[in-house]
Amino acid sequence: MDLFYILLGLFLLVVLAIFLYLLYSGLFYTYTIRCAIPASIPNRFAYTFYIGPYQKIGSACWRLCSIVPRSTIFVVYYDNPDKVAKKDHDQLRAAVCCPLLPEPSPSLESRLMDEGYKIGTFPNCTKALITEFPYRTSTSIMIAVSRVYPSLVEYIKDYKLEDSCGPCIEVYKDDSIQFVWILEPKDGFAIPQLPPPPPLIEEPPASKETKKDQ
């Protein structure tokens, strides 16, 4: 019996430790979505394209972090995985970027270009959906993605913004992840030489209700 209680105690301690870790990572964090002008999207940046499943984009982000370890990293997602068949997720498009303003460094830019990165520019974003989530552990990313995107999609549906949405951008700072869903200018954030989009899932035609003759 003593062994049973010891094992039970250890099990409960492990469960408690996991719960506290998830709690610290943002499991129950309260966030709000607002419509505003984002201040975190730079006009000039270095980037590289990523083509493939979005859940595997981490290696491309860590590669850029190894080159600019103290820089903000942001990722531009151009496609909605929910509207692309899983067999075509290897064609999902994104750009992994780091800002070059307000203090551009010729030596840094030269190093980035030597590593295969290109220099791009964005227009000023005048309207976007914005929310932030704490970035405390690597698990914070998974929790944030699983919680924030459904809320953003619901917000877009509630306010009928489907036709106004441009790409979605995740901005990774030291202690927070900012989600920015571009609304205006909707088509101003396509980087030159962006590969063509993957085929979308064909939506079934809307059913037509027949009216009975009165």
Secondary structure, 3 states (H helix, E strand, C coil): CHHHHHHHHHHHHHHHHHHHHHHHHCCCCCCCCEEECCCCCCCEEEEEEEECCHHHCHHHHHHHHHHCCCCCEEEEECCCHHHCCHHHHHHCEEEEEEECCCCCCHHHHHHHHHCCCEEEECCCCCEEEEEEEECCCHHHHHHHHHHHHHHHHHHHHHCCCHHHCCCEEEEECCCEEEEEEEEECCCCCCCCCCCCCCCCCCCCCCCCCCCCCC
